[in-house]
Amino acid sequence: MSTLAAQGRYWWMRRDGTFYGTTEYQPTNPADFYLLDASPEWIAQWEGDWPKAVEVMTPLFPRLDPYREEF
């Protein structure tokens, strides 16, 4: 998550299950799935504790499974 935060405010997922961030609300591919607006306030709530952010958000990840392509 710290890598995504460094890439940009808007977080996306590709169909292969990889993630990336952008500074503008524009994906690198129109087929990519928008995840969230990692606003400065959202980032600040974790106080740099990215393992905690992953722990809190992990239960949401299975909801992304239908979006992923099978390889």
N, C-alpha and C positions, 0 to 999 in steps of 0.2 A: 504494500500500500504506500510505503514511503516513495517508491519509484513512481507510482501513478501520481502522487501528490506533486512530485517534482516536474512531471511532464505537463501538467495542466489541470485546470479546475474541473473540466468535464471528462468523465470517465466512460469508456466504451468497452464492449466485448466483441471480439470477432467470433465468427461461427466455429472456429477451431478451438475456442475456449481461452484464447489469450486476451489480455487486457492492455489498454493504453489510455493515456490522457491527452487532451488537447486544450489549448488556451482559449479557443473559440468553440462555440456550440456547433461544431461541424465535424462529423466523423471522417476518417480517411477513406472510408468506403460506405456508400449509402446503405449497404446491407448490414452494417454493424449495429449492435444493440446498445442503446443509451442506458447507462447504469445510474449515474447520479451526478449532482452538482456538488463537488467537493469545495464548497465555499470556504473562505477563510475562517468563518465561524465553525463550520463542520470540522475542518482540520484542527482548529484550536481545542475542540472538546477532548481530543485524544492526548493532548499535551506531550506529543512525541511517543506515546506508548502504542506503537503500531501492532505489537502482538495482542494487546487488548482489543484494538479495533478489529483485528482478524477474528478473535474469539467471539466478539459480539455479532459480527456480520456472517460468520460461517453458517449458521442455521438458515440464512437466506439463499445461499449459493445453490442448493438443489432446485430452487425455483427457476434457475437459468438453464437447467438441463434440456427442456424442450426446445430451446433456441439453438443449441449446439448441433452441428452436423455430425453425423456418424462417419467415421473414417475407417 
